[in-house]
Amino acid sequence: MQVIIAGTGKLATELLAGLKLGPGFELLPWADVAGQAQPGGAAPQAIVVHAGSGRELDAIAAFCTATHSPLIELSTGSAIEAAPRAFPVVLCPNTNILMLKFMAMLAQCGPMFSGYQVQLTESHQASKTSVPGTAVDMAQSLGLQAADIVSVRDVAVQRAQLQIPEAALGRHAYHRVQIDDGACSIQLETRVTGDAPYAQGVAQIVAAVAAHDLQDRVYPVMDFIGQGWL
């Protein structure tokens, strides 16, 4: 089965270079297949991974509709989730599987900490300007608003206070949850560095999509965690 990577940015480039798929999968860039499938056309079913800005979403949606190909959406706040689709869509604000399982744990246990002092801090590379989707999901699980998230993009703070390794300053994802009651303090911290954890996770998500008969609807990737597919 073809696995098509749509996008021209850093993540898409890393996936095309480093995505390791099992036997039976062929990795292709979107540019190689764009425009091939029209309604009633003969293009084969594929799995499309969108890691772009959204400029090509209409064409991607048309391709997925014509070929009934599932779409794995890696962009946060994508327009693809707003309208009914004639193909399966898997929304992945994060693709590191261990991180996703941690987020699932927060979603289940977060309400237990209602009434306590809760602070959520996130840090990413200074070039990241998009909404930190993982942090927003974590905030919702903890009863916080997006405006309550403390975002760090200052390299000096990342280096000195958060202890982000020098080699990871250009590509990292850091999240810290602190819960206090005045006498007791609990701190939960996650660190993801480099591109490999994301590529490995995308490979696992692709395998899960290929292994299951998905309906024509939107699937939050957390559904895959809950089903034990990841």
Summary of the structure (lengths in Angstrom):
residues: 230
radius of gyration: 18.8
end to end distance: 19.8
largest distance: 66.3
contacts: 683
relative contact order: 0.16
helix: 38%
strand: 23%
